[in-house]
Amino acid sequence: MDRAQAFETFQACVADVLDLDAARVVPNARWAEDLDADSLAVVEITLALDDAFSIQIPDVPPGDIPTVGAAFDLVAGLLGL
């Protein structure tokens, strides 16, 4: 899996949990402001990503991951991409 394929999977997971069009899940999108993701949704997204990628995302303060891109960078790092 390359980085582009990983982002497509990431994008699909986020879109599915938030029930929105995957096209809205872009690197500069902010969780609350742009995607209307509350804290419960973020937990659900984390669990979906853990399952989709067979990884364990560590607990990170929400302020440290303000955008989709920052979250994807964390996941990509765990995948070695």
N, C-alpha and C positions, 0 to 999 in steps of 0.2 A: 504494500500500500504506500503510495506516495502522498505528499502533503496535500495535493489537490483532491485526491480521493478521500483522504481523511477529513478535509473540510466539508466535502459533500455529505459524508456520514454525520458529521457534527451538526451541520446545517439542518439536515433532516430530523435529527433527534430534537433539536431545539424547536423547530417548527411544529413537530408533532406534539410536544408537551404543551406548547403555548397556543396550539390550534390556530396557526397563522401561515400565510404563504411563505415558503422557504426563501423567496426572493427578498424578504424583509430582513433575513438573518445575514447581515453583512458585517465585515470586520469592525467598522466604526459605529455600529449600532450600540446604544447604551441600553442596558437591561431594563431599568424602570422607565426611563424617559421615552425610549423609542419602541420598546417591545412590550411594555406593560407587565413585566415580570416581577412579581412580588417575591418575598423570601421563600414561601412555600414552593413556588414555581422553580426557583433556583435549586432547591433541594431535589425536586423531581427531575430537573434537567441533569443534575449531577449523577443521580442514580441511573438515568437513561444512558448517559455517556459511559459510566462505569460498565454497564452491560454491553453496550455496542462495541466498545473497544477492549473489553476484558482487562480493565485497569482499575486502580483505586485512586480516585482524585482526593488529594489531601484537603483538610479543612483550611480554607483561606479566608481571611476577613473580606467581606464583600467589597469594601472600598479599594482593595488591592486588585480587583478584577472588574473594572468599571464598564468594559466593552466586550462584545463578542470576540473581537480579535485578541484581547488579552486572555480570555478564557481558552480560546483555541490554541494560543501559544503554550499555555500550560499543558493542555492535552497533548499537543504535538511533541512537547518536551518529554512527557512521560512515554510517548511512543517512539522516541528517538528519531523524530523527523525534523 
